[in-house]
Amino acid sequence: MTDRLGDRLAAARDEGFVGRRGESAAFRALLASGRGAVVYVHGPGGIGKTSLLRHFARLAARAGRPAVQLEAPGVRCCEEELAERVPDRPDQVLLIDGLDDARAAREAVRRELLPRLPAGALVVLACRTAPPPSWRPDPAWQGLLRLLPLGPLDAADSRELLTRRGVPPAARERGLAVARGHPLALVLVADVAALSGAVAGTGPSPQIVRALLAGLLEAAPTPLHRAALEASSQVLSTSEPLLAAFLDVPDARTYFDWLRGLSVMEAGIRGVRPHDLVRDVLDAELRRRAPERRAALHRRASAYYQRLSTQDGDRGRQRAVLGDFAYLHRDSPVVGPLLEPVARGAAGAARLDRLSVSPGPVTGGELVEACTVAAIHEGIEAARLVHDWSRCPEAATYTVRGPDGVAAGFYTLIELGGVPPPGAPDDPAVRAACRWLDAHGELRGGETALLVRFWMSRDEYQAVSPVQSLITLRLTRHYLTGRRPAVTLLPFADPEFWERGCAATDFARLPAADFTSGGRRFGVFAHDWRRVPGLAWLAMLTERARAEDPSAVAPPVPCGPLRVLDREAFAAAVRDALRGLVRPDGLRDSPLLEARLVAGRCATGGTGETEGTGETGGAGGTGRPGGAGPEERVVALQEAVRAAAAALKASPRDRRAFRALHHTYLRPAGSQARAAELLRLPMTAYRRHLAAGVERLTELLWQEELASGGPDTP
């Protein structure tokens, strides 16, 4: 028998086909059953749909059921021509590829071709997207339609494919890391390796990027759809509200539904996300083609996350958004390696999702587990301290648990004033922290410092790990929500390793607070939240994440040096500010211009009434690292006073006090006698209401002073 070229090509394809054992077994079972079925193969461009259909054709031929292969545009021809190409035989096997670009062809297949095929026909359709929703509820399809989604190849099959294509061992592992199981990317890796002998770079090569983008982006019907796809590559998960912020549209439902329908996307409870290789491809092209747009997307995402992290309500959403925010820092040469589990995209997020943190301070058996972890890494004395601190209301220990329910790590937080808490154990870390706070902390009444006394992973101690990353994110949540500290003190067993990362996050080295415990010297770092409040801190991290030299981005100094006022001096300054509120230059010399509440408002852009895209580096406002000028500080103080007065007006029990304030200071009547006359009050009652109003206004401003990350903080 003559050896034909077609036979040799078919044999070469058969020999080069790798993987898809589950899909092949399912197809063989359908061939053997003799029952009719419609198999719907779907997956992103380059995932191997065409190769699989060719493989199915060879399997059908071996089973004695020769297959007919069609391209989608060919099914729209006239009925007579189609009948010639699809013979009427009871065991017909029909393979139709390329339904992506022919919506009318897909409907023609469903409504015209399939109904007239024999009952035992086996039909395979290939498309990038899943079947339209209109197909699924149709009773006629029940029992006939078999969905066959295609994903990446596993590591073993990927390695075999590269081996069969002659990729040298030295380039093989690099190629596996670049392609991540994507069949087309693996083939292109082999081509690149054949040309150059190596697979260069830390991400997809330009050849791979161009080839994959051609198939991926052609499905975008409008520029906004393409922008949505590009934006999804910059964040861990894309929700509908986040997509609206990205695209600057009031309603992103159309674009979100389109993204969710793409096979290249994975849907989850928090939104959609692209396959890791697709994410890398899109990101690499966006970085090359439009770096400014990529930076703008990061700023918009950062502003969106900042708003979520400081809104009252869903604490679970606040916890999750910190991981999203951390992912934006994956490119940072300093912070990125320290958050490596987060920066690994979907795979890293999945590892973190398998960990959980105790909802509250632990006791009983969970506390014993934390003590055991402490004993392993820091000795029996550390375990005793963890146990003894659990008896103090100022301390709380939280455990990190793995999927097996066993403690994988823990951390202990202690609230401190200038002296150790009453009844506290004798702890060298607390002694050193309190000495520093007493000398340099300038804590006022109602303010506390937060000492992260212990933090460690059971298996990696304080090395970079998923447990360490989760603890870092949870500590950030403690800093930014709930009872926020004035200062955070964070000790490290290896301060030299963590020093660059701490400097990048504005945690300063404090040798005066170092301590020795269990024979080991710990180095301490600190951040003063009064000088750089939470939202200004997040904005600074965003700027540093995209800077070539993160150290060149100075911490924001919104209102010059801060003045730390005690409660009595603060109250006196409020009274003076009220008297000068409406006079030209009446607030020019106010001590409150250098207070924390004004600093927070300057850093976050005032009252937060204007929520921009965050493209100026703030949380949607006008804050800037270079500092606010005198006029901005005065405006911020006026807004703070008027916002507190508005809160009094909204409170029924404070309404009389507000009216006295209003006619005396906000819109002065000219004299107290005239104000009392307008309020129809005797002078004694007027003065009583005014004193109550001043006291309540001062209390509201004092609370913002103590907890200020700006007016938007919860």
C-alpha positions as CSV (number, residue, x, y, z in Angstrom):
1,M,0.0,0.0,0.0
2,T,1.3,3.4,-0.9
3,D,2.3,5.6,2.0
4,R,0.5,8.9,1.5
5,L,1.6,12.3,2.8
6,G,-1.7,12.7,4.6
7,D,-1.2,9.5,6.5
8,R,2.3,10.7,7.6
9,L,0.9,14.0,8.7
10,A,-1.9,12.2,10.7
11,A,0.7,9.9,12.3
12,A,2.9,12.9,13.2
13,R,-0.1,14.6,14.8
14,D,-1.0,11.4,16.7
15,E,2.5,11.0,18.0
16,G,2.7,14.7,19.0
17,F,-0.6,14.7,20.9
18,V,0.0,14.8,24.7
19,G,-2.4,14.6,27.6
20,R,-6.2,15.0,27.7
21,R,-6.6,11.4,29.0
22,G,-9.8,12.2,30.8
23,E,-11.4,13.8,27.7
24,S,-10.2,11.0,25.5
25,A,-11.6,8.4,27.8
26,A,-15.0,10.1,27.9
27,F,-15.1,10.3,24.1
28,R,-14.2,6.6,23.7
29,A,-17.0,5.7,26.1
30,L,-19.5,7.7,23.9
31,L,-18.2,6.0,20.8
32,A,-18.6,2.6,22.4
33,S,-22.1,3.3,23.8
34,G,-23.6,3.9,20.3
35,R,-25.9,6.6,21.8
36,G,-26.2,10.0,20.3
37,A,-24.7,13.0,22.2
38,V,-23.5,16.5,21.6
39,V,-20.1,17.3,23.2
40,Y,-19.4,21.0,23.6
41,V,-15.7,21.6,24.0
42,H,-14.8,25.1,25.1
43,G,-11.7,26.9,26.3
44,P,-9.6,30.0,25.5
45,G,-7.7,30.4,22.3
46,G,-4.6,28.2,22.1
47,I,-5.8,25.8,24.8
48,G,-5.9,22.9,22.3
49,K,-9.5,22.6,21.0
50,T,-8.5,22.0,17.4
51,S,-5.9,19.5,18.3
52,L,-8.4,17.6,20.5
53,L,-10.9,17.5,17.7
54,R,-8.3,16.0,15.4
55,H,-7.5,13.5,18.1
56,F,-11.2,12.6,18.4
57,A,-11.3,12.1,14.6
58,R,-8.5,9.5,14.9
59,L,-10.2,7.8,17.8
60,A,-13.4,7.6,15.8
61,A,-11.6,6.1,12.8
62,R,-10.0,3.4,15.0
63,A,-13.5,2.6,16.4
64,G,-14.8,2.1,12.8
65,R,-16.8,5.3,12.8
66,P,-15.1,7.7,10.4
67,A,-15.6,11.3,11.4
68,V,-16.5,14.3,9.2
69,Q,-14.7,17.5,10.2
70,L,-16.2,20.9,9.4
71,E,-15.3,24.5,10.1
72,A,-18.1,26.7,11.5
73,P,-18.6,28.9,8.4
74,G,-19.2,25.8,6.3
75,V,-22.4,24.9,8.0
76,R,-24.2,27.9,6.6
77,C,-24.2,26.6,3.0
78,C,-27.3,25.3,1.3
79,E,-29.0,22.2,2.5
80,E,-28.1,20.1,-0.6
81,E,-24.4,20.9,-0.3
82,L,-24.4,20.2,3.4
83,A,-26.1,16.9,2.8
84,E,-23.3,15.9,0.5
85,R,-20.6,16.7,3.1
86,V,-22.5,15.1,6.0
87,P,-23.7,11.7,4.8
88,D,-26.8,10.2,6.4
89,R,-25.5,7.2,8.4
90,P,-26.8,6.1,11.8
91,D,-23.4,6.1,13.5
92,Q,-22.3,9.5,12.1
93,V,-19.5,11.3,14.0
94,L,-19.4,15.0,13.2
95,L,-16.8,17.5,14.4
96,I,-17.4,21.2,14.0
97,D,-14.6,23.6,14.9
98,G,-14.4,27.4,15.1
99,L,-17.9,28.3,16.3
100,D,-16.4,31.5,18.0
101,D,-16.6,33.8,15.0
102,A,-19.9,32.7,13.6
103,R,-22.9,33.3,15.9
104,A,-25.3,32.6,13.1
105,A,-23.5,29.4,12.3
106,R,-23.8,28.3,15.9
107,E,-27.6,28.8,15.8
108,A,-27.7,27.1,12.4
109,V,-26.0,24.1,13.9
110,R,-28.4,24.0,16.9
111,R,-31.7,24.7,15.0
112,E,-31.1,23.2,11.6
113,L,-28.2,20.7,11.4
114,L,-28.5,18.8,14.7
115,P,-32.2,18.1,14.6
116,R,-32.0,16.2,11.3
117,L,-29.0,14.0,12.2
118,P,-29.6,10.3,13.1
119,A,-30.4,9.6,16.8
120,G,-27.1,7.8,17.2
121,A,-25.0,10.6,15.8
122,L,-22.1,11.8,17.9
123,V,-21.4,15.5,17.4
124,V,-18.5,17.5,18.9
125,L,-18.7,21.3,18.8
126,A,-15.6,23.5,19.7
127,C,-15.9,27.1,20.8
128,R,-14.0,29.6,23.0
129,T,-17.1,30.3,25.2
130,A,-19.5,28.1,27.0
131,P,-22.9,27.4,25.4
132,P,-25.3,30.4,25.4
133,P,-27.7,30.4,28.3
134,S,-30.6,29.8,25.9
135,W,-29.2,26.3,25.2
136,R,-29.2,25.0,28.8
137,P,-32.8,25.3,30.0
138,D,-34.1,23.8,26.7
139,P,-35.6,20.4,27.7
140,A,-34.5,19.0,24.3
141,W,-30.9,19.2,25.3
142,Q,-31.3,17.4,28.6
143,G,-29.3,14.2,28.5
144,L,-27.7,15.1,25.1
145,L,-25.4,18.0,25.9
146,R,-22.0,17.1,27.4
147,L,-19.9,20.1,28.4
148,L,-16.1,19.5,28.1
149,P,-14.2,22.6,29.3
150,L,-10.5,22.6,28.6
151,G,-7.9,23.9,31.0
152,P,-4.1,23.9,31.0
153,L,-2.1,20.7,30.9
154,D,-0.6,19.4,34.1
155,A,3.1,19.6,34.8
156,A,3.8,16.0,33.7
157,D,2.0,16.4,30.4
158,S,3.6,19.9,29.8
159,R,7.1,18.4,30.4
160,E,6.4,15.5,28.0
161,L,5.2,17.9,25.3
162,L,8.4,19.9,25.5
163,T,10.5,16.8,25.6
164,R,8.8,15.4,22.4
165,R,9.5,18.7,20.7
166,G,13.2,18.5,21.4
167,V,13.5,21.3,24.0
168,P,16.8,20.8,25.8
169,P,16.7,20.0,29.5
170,A,18.3,23.3,30.4
171,A,15.5,25.3,28.8
172,R,12.7,22.9,29.8
173,E,12.0,24.0,33.3
174,R,12.2,27.7,32.3
175,G,9.7,26.9,29.6
176,L,7.4,25.2,32.1
177,A,7.4,28.2,34.3
178,V,6.7,30.6,31.4
179,A,3.9,28.6,29.8
180,R,2.1,27.3,32.9
181,G,0.5,24.4,31.0
182,H,-1.0,26.4,28.1
183,P,-0.6,24.2,25.1
184,L,0.0,26.9,22.5
185,A,2.4,28.7,24.8
186,L,4.3,25.4,25.3
187,V,4.5,24.9,21.5
188,L,5.8,28.5,21.1
189,V,8.3,27.9,23.9
190,A,9.6,25.0,21.9
191,D,9.9,27.2,18.8
192,V,11.7,29.9,20.7
193,A,14.0,27.4,22.3
194,A,14.7,25.8,18.9
195,L,15.7,29.2,17.5
196,S,17.7,30.5,20.5
197,G,18.5,27.4,22.5
198,A,17.0,29.0,25.6
199,V,13.8,30.5,27.0
200,A,14.7,34.0,28.2
201,G,13.1,36.3,30.6
202,T,11.0,36.0,33.8
203,G,7.7,36.0,32.0
204,P,6.2,35.2,28.6
205,S,8.5,36.0,25.8
206,P,7.5,38.6,23.1
207,Q,6.8,35.9,20.6
208,I,4.4,34.1,23.0
209,V,2.8,37.4,24.0
210,R,2.0,38.3,20.4
211,A,0.7,34.9,19.4
212,L,-1.6,34.6,22.4
213,L,-2.9,38.2,22.3
214,A,-3.9,37.8,18.7
215,G,-6.4,35.0,19.7
216,L,-7.3,36.5,23.0
217,L,-8.2,40.1,22.1
218,E,-10.0,39.5,18.9
219,A,-13.1,38.5,20.8
220,A,-13.4,42.0,22.3
221,P,-16.3,43.7,20.5
222,T,-15.5,47.3,21.6
223,P,-12.5,49.2,23.0
224,L,-14.2,49.3,26.4
225,H,-14.5,45.5,26.3
226,R,-10.8,45.3,25.6
227,A,-10.1,47.8,28.3
228,A,-12.1,45.6,30.7
229,L,-10.0,42.6,29.8
230,E,-6.8,44.5,30.3
231,A,-7.9,45.8,33.6
232,S,-8.8,42.3,34.9
233,S,-5.1,41.4,34.5
234,Q,-4.0,44.0,37.0
235,V,-5.9,42.7,40.1
236,L,-6.5,39.4,41.8
237,S,-10.3,39.5,41.2
238,T,-12.5,41.9,39.3
239,S,-15.9,42.7,40.7
240,E,-18.6,44.6,38.9
241,P,-18.1,47.8,41.0
242,L,-14.3,47.6,40.6
243,L,-14.8,47.3,36.8
244,A,-17.0,50.4,36.8
245,A,-14.2,52.3,38.6
246,F,-11.6,51.0,36.1
247,L,-13.7,52.0,33.1
248,D,-15.1,55.2,34.7
249,V,-18.7,54.2,33.8
250,P,-21.7,54.3,36.1
251,D,-22.8,50.7,35.2
252,A,-20.4,48.0,34.1
253,R,-22.9,45.1,34.0
254,T,-22.5,44.6,30.2
255,Y,-18.7,44.4,30.4
256,F,-18.7,42.3,33.5
257,D,-21.1,39.8,32.0
258,W,-18.9,39.6,28.9
259,L,-15.8,38.9,31.0
260,R,-17.6,36.3,33.0
261,G,-18.7,34.5,29.8
262,L,-15.1,34.1,28.5
263,S,-13.6,30.7,28.9
264,V,-10.3,32.4,29.8
265,M,-11.9,33.7,33.0
266,E,-12.5,31.9,36.2
267,A,-15.5,33.0,38.3
268,G,-15.5,33.2,42.1
269,I,-17.5,34.7,44.9
270,R,-15.5,37.9,44.7
271,G,-15.6,38.4,40.9
272,V,-13.8,37.0,37.9
273,R,-10.1,36.5,37.2
274,P,-8.1,35.4,34.2
275,H,-6.0,32.3,34.0
276,D,-2.5,33.0,35.3
277,L,-0.9,32.7,31.9
278,V,-3.5,35.0,30.3
279,R,-3.0,37.5,33.1
280,D,0.8,37.5,32.4
281,V,0.3,37.9,28.7
282,L,-2.1,40.8,29.1
283,D,0.1,42.4,31.7
284,A,3.3,42.1,29.6
285,E,1.6,43.7,26.6
286,L,0.1,46.5,28.6
287,R,3.4,47.1,30.3
288,R,5.1,47.3,26.9
289,R,2.4,49.2,25.0
290,A,0.9,51.5,27.6
291,P,2.8,51.8,30.8
292,E,1.0,55.0,31.7
293,R,-2.3,53.3,31.4
294,R,-1.1,50.4,33.5
295,A,-0.1,52.9,36.2
296,A,-3.4,54.6,36.0
297,L,-5.2,51.3,36.5
298,H,-3.2,50.6,39.6
299,R,-4.1,54.1,41.0
300,R,-7.8,53.5,40.3
301,A,-7.7,50.1,41.9
302,S,-5.8,51.5,44.9
303,A,-8.3,54.3,45.4
304,Y,-11.2,51.8,45.2
305,Y,-9.6,49.5,47.7
306,Q,-8.9,52.4,50.1
307,R,-12.5,53.4,50.0
308,L,-13.6,49.8,50.7
309,S,-11.1,49.3,53.5
310,T,-12.4,52.3,55.5
311,Q,-16.1,51.9,55.0
312,D,-18.2,50.7,57.9
313,G,-20.0,47.4,57.6
314,D,-18.6,44.2,56.1
315,R,-15.4,43.4,57.9
316,G,-15.0,40.2,55.8
317,R,-14.8,42.4,52.7
318,Q,-12.3,44.7,54.4
319,R,-10.1,41.7,55.3
320,A,-10.2,40.4,51.7
321,V,-9.5,43.8,50.1
322,L,-6.1,44.0,51.9
323,G,-4.9,41.0,49.9
324,D,-6.1,42.7,46.7
325,F,-4.2,45.9,47.8
326,A,-1.1,43.8,48.5
327,Y,-1.2,42.3,45.0
328,L,-0.8,45.7,43.5
329,H,2.7,45.7,45.1
330,R,3.8,42.6,43.4
331,D,6.3,44.5,41.2
332,S,8.0,46.3,44.0
333,P,11.6,45.2,44.2
334,V,11.5,45.6,48.0
335,V,7.9,44.7,49.2
336,G,7.1,42.2,46.4
337,P,9.4,39.4,47.6
338,L,8.1,39.8,51.1
339,L,4.6,39.2,49.9
340,E,5.5,36.5,47.5
341,P,2.6,34.2,48.3
342,V,0.2,37.0,47.5
343,A,2.1,38.1,44.4
344,R,1.7,34.6,42.8
345,G,-1.8,35.5,41.5
346,A,-4.6,32.9,41.7
347,A,-2.3,30.1,42.9
348,G,-1.0,32.3,45.8
349,A,-4.5,33.5,46.6
350,A,-5.7,29.9,46.7
351,R,-3.0,29.0,49.2
352,L,-4.0,31.9,51.4
353,D,-7.7,31.0,51.1
354,R,-6.9,27.6,52.6
355,L,-5.7,29.4,55.8
356,S,-8.0,31.0,58.3
357,V,-7.5,33.3,61.4
358,S,-9.4,32.7,64.6
359,P,-12.3,35.2,64.8
360,G,-11.3,36.4,68.3
361,P,-8.6,35.9,70.9
362,V,-8.0,32.2,71.6
363,T,-8.3,30.2,74.8
364,G,-8.1,26.6,75.9
365,G,-6.7,24.1,73.4
366,E,-6.1,26.8,70.7
367,L,-4.0,28.8,73.2
368,V,-2.0,25.6,74.0
369,E,-1.3,25.2,70.3
370,A,0.0,28.8,70.1
371,C,2.2,28.2,73.2
372,T,3.6,25.1,71.5
373,V,4.6,27.0,68.4
374,A,6.2,29.7,70.6
375,A,8.2,27.0,72.5
376,I,9.4,25.5,69.2
377,H,10.9,28.7,67.9
378,E,11.6,31.0,71.0
379,G,11.7,28.6,73.9
380,I,9.8,27.7,77.0
381,E,10.0,31.3,78.4
382,A,8.2,32.6,75.3
383,A,5.5,29.9,75.7
384,R,5.0,31.0,79.3
385,L,4.6,34.7,78.2
386,V,2.0,33.8,75.6
387,H,0.0,31.9,78.2
388,D,0.4,34.7,80.9
389,W,-0.6,37.5,78.5
390,S,-3.8,35.6,77.7
391,R,-5.0,36.6,81.2
392,C,-4.6,40.3,80.5
393,P,-7.4,42.3,78.9
394,E,-4.9,44.4,77.1
395,A,-3.5,41.4,75.1
396,A,-5.0,39.1,72.5
397,T,-3.6,36.1,70.7
398,Y,-4.9,34.9,67.4
399,T,-4.1,31.6,65.6
400,V,-3.7,30.9,61.9
401,R,-5.1,27.5,61.0
402,G,-4.5,25.3,58.0
403,P,-7.0,23.3,56.1
404,D,-6.4,20.4,58.6
405,G,-7.7,22.6,61.4
406,V,-4.3,22.6,63.2
407,A,-2.6,25.8,64.2
408,A,-0.1,26.9,61.4
409,G,1.0,30.0,63.3
410,F,-0.1,32.8,65.6
411,Y,0.4,36.4,66.6
412,T,-0.1,38.3,69.9
413,L,-1.1,41.9,70.2
414,I,-0.7,44.1,73.3
415,E,-2.2,47.6,73.8
416,L,0.2,49.8,75.8
417,G,0.3,53.2,77.4
418,G,3.4,54.7,78.9
419,V,3.7,51.9,81.5
420,P,3.1,48.1,81.5
421,P,-0.6,47.2,82.1
422,P,-1.5,46.3,85.7
423,G,-1.0,42.6,86.5
424,A,1.1,42.1,83.3
425,P,3.8,39.5,83.3
426,D,7.4,40.6,83.4
427,D,8.2,40.9,79.7
428,P,11.4,42.4,78.4
429,A,9.7,43.4,75.1
430,V,7.1,45.4,77.1
431,R,9.6,47.0,79.4
432,A,11.7,48.2,76.4
433,A,8.6,49.4,74.5
434,C,7.2,51.4,77.5
435,R,10.6,53.0,78.1
436,W,10.6,54.2,74.5
437,L,7.0,55.3,74.6
438,D,7.6,57.2,77.9
439,A,10.6,59.1,76.4
440,H,9.4,59.6,72.8
441,G,5.9,58.3,72.2
442,E,4.0,61.4,73.3
443,L,0.8,59.4,74.0
444,R,-2.1,61.5,75.1
445,G,-5.2,60.6,77.1
446,G,-7.1,57.9,75.2
447,E,-4.2,57.1,72.9
448,T,-2.5,53.7,73.0
449,A,0.4,52.0,71.2
450,L,0.1,48.5,69.7
451,L,2.9,46.1,70.3
452,V,3.0,43.0,68.0
453,R,4.6,40.9,70.8
454,F,4.7,37.6,68.9
455,W,4.2,36.6,65.3
456,M,5.4,33.4,63.7
457,S,4.6,30.5,61.4
458,R,4.8,27.0,62.9
459,D,7.0,25.7,60.0
460,E,8.9,28.8,58.7
461,Y,9.0,31.0,61.9
462,Q,9.4,34.6,60.6
463,A,10.5,33.7,57.0
464,V,8.4,34.6,54.0
465,S,5.5,32.2,53.8
466,P,1.8,32.1,53.2
467,V,1.3,32.2,57.0
468,Q,3.6,35.2,57.3
469,S,1.7,36.9,54.4
470,L,-1.7,36.3,56.0
471,I,-0.4,37.6,59.4
472,T,0.9,40.7,57.6
473,L,-2.5,41.4,56.0
474,R,-4.3,40.8,59.3
475,L,-1.9,43.2,61.2
476,T,-2.6,45.8,58.5
477,R,-6.3,45.4,59.2
478,H,-5.7,45.9,62.9
479,Y,-3.8,49.1,62.1
480,L,-6.5,50.6,59.8
481,T,-9.8,49.5,61.3
482,G,-11.4,49.1,64.7
483,R,-9.5,50.6,67.6
484,R,-6.6,52.1,65.7
485,P,-3.3,52.7,67.6
486,A,-1.4,55.9,67.7
487,V,1.9,54.0,67.2
488,T,2.6,50.4,66.1
489,L,5.7,48.6,67.4
490,L,6.8,45.6,65.4
491,P,9.7,43.3,66.5
492,F,11.8,41.0,64.3
493,A,14.2,38.2,65.1
494,D,16.1,39.0,61.9
495,P,15.8,42.8,61.6
496,E,18.5,43.1,58.9
497,F,16.5,40.9,56.6
498,W,13.3,42.9,57.1
499,E,14.8,46.4,57.2
500,R,14.3,47.3,53.6
501,G,10.8,46.1,53.6
502,C,10.0,48.0,56.8
503,A,11.6,51.2,55.4
504,A,9.4,50.8,52.2
505,T,6.3,50.6,54.4
506,D,7.4,53.6,56.6
507,F,8.2,51.5,59.7
508,A,11.3,53.2,61.2
509,R,14.1,51.3,63.0
510,L,14.0,51.9,66.8
511,P,17.2,50.5,68.3
512,A,16.1,52.1,71.7
513,A,13.2,49.7,71.8
514,D,15.2,46.5,71.0
515,F,15.1,43.7,73.6
516,T,16.5,40.3,74.4
517,S,14.3,37.4,75.1
518,G,15.3,33.7,75.3
519,G,18.8,34.6,74.5
520,R,17.9,36.2,71.1
521,R,18.1,39.9,70.3
522,F,15.0,41.3,68.6
523,G,15.0,44.5,66.5
524,V,12.0,46.8,66.7
525,F,10.4,49.0,64.0
526,A,7.6,51.5,64.5
527,H,5.1,53.6,62.6
528,D,3.4,56.7,64.0
529,W,-0.2,56.8,62.6
530,R,-0.6,60.3,63.9
531,R,2.0,61.6,61.6
532,V,1.1,59.5,58.5
533,P,-2.5,58.4,59.0
534,G,-3.9,55.2,57.4
535,L,-5.2,56.5,54.1
536,A,-2.2,58.7,53.5
537,W,-0.1,55.6,54.3
538,L,-1.9,53.5,51.7
539,A,-1.5,56.3,49.1
540,M,2.2,56.4,49.9
541,L,2.5,52.6,49.4
542,T,0.8,52.9,46.0
543,E,3.3,55.6,44.9
544,R,6.2,53.6,46.1
545,A,5.0,50.4,44.5
546,R,5.3,51.9,41.0
547,A,8.4,54.0,41.6
548,E,11.7,52.8,40.2
549,D,13.3,53.8,43.5
550,P,10.7,53.4,46.3
551,S,13.0,55.2,48.8
552,A,12.8,58.3,46.6
553,V,9.1,58.7,47.5
554,A,9.0,60.5,50.8
555,P,6.3,59.8,53.4
556,P,3.5,62.3,53.1
557,V,3.8,65.3,55.4
558,P,0.3,66.8,54.8
559,C,0.4,69.7,57.2
560,G,4.0,70.2,58.3
561,P,5.2,69.0,61.7
562,L,2.5,67.7,63.9
563,R,1.8,69.4,67.3
564,V,0.8,66.9,70.0
565,L,-1.9,68.6,72.2
566,D,-3.3,67.2,75.4
567,R,-7.0,67.3,76.0
568,E,-7.0,70.6,77.8
569,A,-4.8,72.4,75.3
570,F,-6.9,70.9,72.5
571,A,-10.2,72.2,74.0
572,A,-8.7,75.7,74.4
573,A,-7.6,75.6,70.8
574,V,-11.1,74.7,69.7
575,R,-12.6,77.6,71.6
576,D,-10.1,80.0,70.0
577,A,-10.8,78.5,66.5
578,L,-14.6,79.0,67.0
579,R,-14.0,82.7,67.8
580,G,-11.8,83.1,64.7
581,L,-13.8,80.8,62.3
582,V,-15.4,83.5,60.1
583,R,-12.8,86.3,60.5
584,P,-10.2,86.8,57.8
585,D,-7.0,85.2,59.0
586,G,-8.8,84.2,62.2
587,L,-7.4,80.7,62.1
588,R,-3.9,81.6,60.8
589,D,-2.2,81.0,64.2
590,S,-4.4,78.2,65.4
591,P,-2.5,75.3,67.0
592,L,-5.1,73.0,65.4
593,L,-3.5,73.6,62.0
594,E,-0.7,71.3,63.1
595,A,-3.0,68.8,64.8
596,R,-3.6,65.3,63.6
597,L,-7.2,65.8,62.5
598,V,-6.1,68.5,60.1
599,A,-3.2,66.4,58.9
600,G,-5.6,63.5,58.2
601,R,-7.9,65.7,56.2
602,C,-5.1,67.2,54.2
603,A,-3.6,63.8,53.4
604,T,-7.0,62.3,52.3
605,G,-8.2,65.3,50.3
606,G,-10.5,67.1,52.7
607,T,-14.0,65.8,53.6
608,G,-14.0,63.1,51.0
609,E,-17.0,64.6,49.2
610,T,-15.2,64.3,45.9
611,E,-14.2,60.8,45.0
612,G,-11.9,60.8,42.0
613,T,-10.1,58.0,40.5
614,G,-7.1,58.3,42.7
615,E,-4.8,59.2,39.8
616,T,-3.2,62.1,41.8
617,G,-1.8,59.7,44.3
618,G,-4.3,60.1,47.1
619,A,-7.4,58.2,48.1
620,G,-9.5,60.0,45.6
621,G,-8.6,63.4,46.9
622,T,-5.9,66.1,46.8
623,G,-3.5,64.9,49.4
624,R,0.1,64.9,48.2
625,P,3.4,63.8,49.7
626,G,4.9,67.3,49.4
627,G,2.6,68.7,52.1
628,A,-0.4,71.1,52.2
629,G,0.0,74.8,52.3
630,P,-1.4,77.2,54.9
631,E,-4.6,77.9,53.0
632,E,-5.3,74.2,52.6
633,R,-4.8,73.7,56.3
634,V,-7.2,76.5,57.2
635,V,-9.8,75.0,54.8
636,A,-9.3,71.6,56.3
637,L,-9.8,73.0,59.8
638,Q,-12.9,74.9,58.8
639,E,-14.3,71.7,57.2
640,A,-13.6,69.7,60.4
641,V,-15.4,72.3,62.6
642,R,-18.4,72.5,60.2
643,A,-18.6,68.7,59.9
644,A,-18.7,68.3,63.7
645,A,-21.4,71.0,63.8
646,A,-23.4,69.2,61.2
647,A,-23.3,66.1,63.3
648,L,-24.7,68.0,66.2
649,K,-27.5,69.4,64.0
650,A,-28.4,65.9,63.0
651,S,-28.7,64.7,66.6
652,P,-32.1,65.5,68.2
653,R,-30.5,65.8,71.7
654,D,-27.8,68.2,70.4
655,R,-30.1,70.4,68.3
656,R,-30.5,73.2,70.8
657,A,-26.8,73.2,71.5
658,F,-26.2,73.4,67.7
659,R,-28.5,76.4,67.3
660,A,-26.6,78.3,70.0
661,L,-23.3,77.5,68.3
662,H,-24.7,78.4,64.9
663,H,-25.8,81.9,65.9
664,T,-22.7,82.5,67.9
665,Y,-19.8,81.2,65.8
666,L,-21.0,79.6,62.5
667,R,-23.2,82.5,61.4
668,P,-22.7,85.0,64.2
669,A,-25.6,87.2,65.1
670,G,-23.2,90.0,66.2
671,S,-23.4,89.6,69.9
672,Q,-24.4,87.0,72.4
673,A,-27.4,89.2,73.4
674,R,-28.6,89.2,69.8
675,A,-28.1,85.5,69.5
676,A,-30.1,84.8,72.6
677,E,-32.8,87.1,71.2
678,L,-32.9,85.2,67.9
679,L,-33.2,81.9,69.8
680,R,-35.9,83.4,72.1
681,L,-34.0,82.3,75.2
682,P,-33.1,84.0,78.4
683,M,-29.3,84.7,78.6
684,T,-28.7,82.0,81.2
685,A,-30.4,79.3,79.1
686,Y,-28.6,80.6,76.0
687,R,-25.2,80.4,77.7
688,R,-26.0,76.9,79.0
689,H,-26.8,75.7,75.5
690,L,-23.8,77.4,74.1
691,A,-21.5,75.8,76.7
692,A,-23.0,72.4,75.9
693,G,-22.5,72.9,72.2
694,V,-18.9,73.9,72.6
695,E,-18.3,70.9,74.8
696,R,-19.9,68.4,72.4
697,L,-18.2,69.9,69.4
698,T,-14.9,69.7,71.2
699,E,-15.5,66.0,72.0
700,L,-16.3,65.2,68.4
701,L,-13.2,66.9,67.2
702,W,-11.1,65.2,69.9
703,Q,-12.3,61.8,68.9
704,E,-11.3,62.6,65.3
705,E,-8.0,63.8,66.6
706,L,-7.3,60.5,68.4
707,A,-8.4,58.2,65.7
708,S,-7.7,60.3,62.6
709,G,-6.8,58.7,59.3
710,G,-9.0,61.5,57.8
711,P,-12.7,62.0,57.9
712,D,-13.5,58.8,56.0
713,T,-12.1,56.5,58.7
714,P,-14.7,54.3,60.4
